[in-house]
C-alpha cells in the first residue's frame, strides 16, 4: 500500500464537476482526497486544515474567487495548482499564478489522465528519494519546459516565459524582484517569499533576505570581513550570506 499519498482537495461550486474529478481520481491510488469545497471561504478552511499537496481549483466561485485563494494561501510549501475552468479567459492569468496545468471544461478523460500523470511525476520527484518513488506512468526530462518550469513575465503587452533553470540569481528591488539570467534581467512584481516557493529547492537557496542564488552558477564561497561569508557567482557577482541563512546553506553544501 502506498503510504506517501498526494493530499488533494477539489474546489468547484458545481457538484457534478467535483464528483467527476473525484471519480477520476478514485482510479489512482497515489491520491488521497482530503475534502471538497463549493466556495472560496470553504476552500481556505480546507487548505488551512489539511495543507494539501494538490488543489483542483475552479476560478469562478461565489465570494472569494480562485485567484484570491491562491494569493491568500500562506502555506510555506506551494501546492500543485490545477485550474479547472469553463472559460479560456483565465488561462494567461493562471500562468502568472504558476498554475501547474489548465483544464478547460468540458475535458475528456484522456486529457485528465495526462494531467494526473504529470502531477504524480512532479510530486514524487520532489517529495521522495528515488528508492521510495512508485513506478511513474510518465517520465519527463529534468529540464522539460512544462508550465511548472516556466515563469511568465509581462513585456510590452505580451507574456514572455522564462525557464527556471536559466535563472542565475534573484534580487529584491523595492516592490519588485529582479530575475537575472546570463545576459538579461527582468523585473517582476512579486515578493521574495513567494518566488522562493516556486523555485527548485535542490538548486536554489536564499542567502540573504534580498538575494536568492542558483547553486548551479556558483563559483566559490569566499571569506569576507568580520568572519562573514559570501557566494561568488560565475559571472563575478558576490552575495553576502547573512547569519540567518548561513546554516541552511552550509548544510545543503555538506560543509
Residue, then its C-alpha position, 0 to 999 in steps of 0.5 A: x500500500x502506498x503510504x506517501x499519498x498526494x493530499x488533494x482537495x477539489x474546489x468547484x461550486x458545481x457538484x457534478x464537476x467535483x464528483x467527476x474529478x473525484x471519480x477520476x481520481x478514485x482510479x489512482x491510488x497515489x491520491x488521497x482526497x482530503x475534502x471538497x469545497x463549493x466556495x472560496x471561504x470553504x476552500x481556505x478552511x480546507x487548505x488551512x486544515x489539511x495543507x494539501x499537496x494538490x488543489x483542483x481549483x475552479x476560478x469562478x466561485x461565489x465570494x472569494x474567487x480562485x485567484x484570491x485563494x491562491x494569493x491568500x494561501x500562506x502555506x510555506x510549501x506551494x501546492x500543485x495548482x490545477x485550474x479547472x475552468x469553463x472559460x479560456x479567459x483565465x488561462x494567461x492569468x493562471x500562468x502568472x499564478x504558476x498554475x501547474x496545468x489548465x483544464x478547460x471544461x468540458x475535458x475528456x478523460x484522456x486529457x485528465x489522465x495526462x494531467x494526473x500523470x504529470x502531477x504524480x511525476x512532479x510530486x514524487x520527484x520532489x517529495x521522495x528519494x528515488x528508492x521510495x518513488x512508485x513506478x511513474x506512468x510518465x517520465x519527463x526530462x529534468x529540464x522539460x519546459x512544462x508550465x511548472x518550469x516556466x515563469x511568465x513575465x509581462x513585456x510590452x503587452x505580451x507574456x514572455x516565459x522564462x525557464x527556471x533553470x536559466x535563472x542565475x540569481x534573484x534580487x529584491x528591488x523595492x516592490x519588485x524582484x529582479x530575475x537575472x539570467x546570463x545576459x538579461x534581467x527582468x523585473x517582476x512584481x512579486x515578493x521574495x517569499x513567494x518566488x522562493x516557493x516556486x523555485x527548485x529547492x535542490x538548486x536554489x537557496x536564499x542567502x540573504x533576505x534580498x538575494x536568492x542564488x542558483x547553486x548551479x552558477x556558483x563559483x566559490x564561497x569566499x571569506x569576507x570581513x568580520x568572519x562573514x561569508x559570501x557566494x561568488x557567482x560565475x559571472x563575478x557577482x558576490x552575495x553576502x550570506x547573512x547569519x540567518x541563512x548561513x546554516x541552511x546553506x552550509x548544510x545543503x553544501x555538506x560543509 
